[in-house]
Amino acid sequence: MKESGYRVEKSSRKSTVYCYGSWRVTTIDKFEKSVYSLDFKNRDIEIDLSQVSELDTSGALLLTMIAKSAKSVTYLNLSKKQDKLIHIIEESVAQRATAQYKRRGQIDHLSFKFFSSLLYVKEFIAFLGELFIKSIRLITKPKNFRFKESVYFIQTSGINALPIIGMTAFLVGVVIAYQTIVQLTKFGADIFVVDTSTIAIARELGPMITAIVVAGRSASSYTAEIGAMKLTEELDAMKTMGFMPFYFLVIPRIIALVIALPLLIFFSDMVGILGAMVATKAQIGLSFEIFIQRIYEVLALKHYIIGIVKGPFFAFIIAFVGVFHGLKVSQDTESIGKETTQSVVNAIFLVIVCDALFSVVFTELGI
């Protein structure tokens, strides 16, 4: 009987596996173990079957094992019968793998999500620590502070956001006033619409709505900008030239947003209260003079200060998450969209968590 087996020839571009003899269940046991140990390290391979005299399902399955570590596989000199048999075996292996994945898929998916979340938290904390160290160094060496870049980001993240924030805040004020009026008119307490709408806007809704709009606008912008720079290797070029990306890209964006967001919240409060005034005037005919006089009576300064105090915390979260995901972008365009989406979602989520913590603390303190 003619000897059965295979030999491998490697070149710089590809590898070729020459199979010969009988590849049946009774003959492949001599070289089966060596086939399972083959590793082509993700290279392109060719499998030549010109010298194979017999091939059954066991032999075809062994051929698919040869290709398991290859980038791509091409079969040469195979008959129609051999081609059909190999195709059937490949489909069977794929279906079996799919069925096994479906059985284990949910557990694997949950495990992957859990460990991915742990890795994300680890990277998040490490980046926070690096930012803290760089900030301390910046304090000791203020000449490294990029004043022009910070002013530029104040304009793009703050001044340029005024129209959309103003429109959003005005509409929120209108909605809050209308919904409040509907409930209070049932009890003949129309005047209390001023109390509920202004306190809600100044203390909670103004800061929250502003932060969410800025998160959707600036966090995505920061991630996309830095991600594009990383993709085009501009960050590597900056490091090669001796420039620290933290001082040029990260810290100016964070400082700019920490300065701009409290001012945006103040603007949002004013416009939101204006929207409530207009809605109240249109719905129950309460004049602007009475509305403003009522504001002086019920809107304590602490409510306004609480809303403004939240601004720097929200701003830090939004800017930090934006630049963090920008630096996480890998060397492909798909990751820019993925990280941009992730930055907006995480920024909004963390802002809401932060606001909830503020609410609990202030309530417990009786403020």
PyMOL commands that set and color helices and strands:
alter all, ss='L'
color gray80, all
select helices_A, chain A and resi 28-30+32-36+57-69+80-140+142-144+147-157+159-187+190-231+234-240+245-284+288-298+301-327+333-365
alter helices_A, ss='H'
color red, helices_A
select strands_A, chain A and resi 5-10+14-23+44-55+72-76
alter strands_A, ss='S'
color yellow, strands_A
deselect
rebuild
show_as cartoon
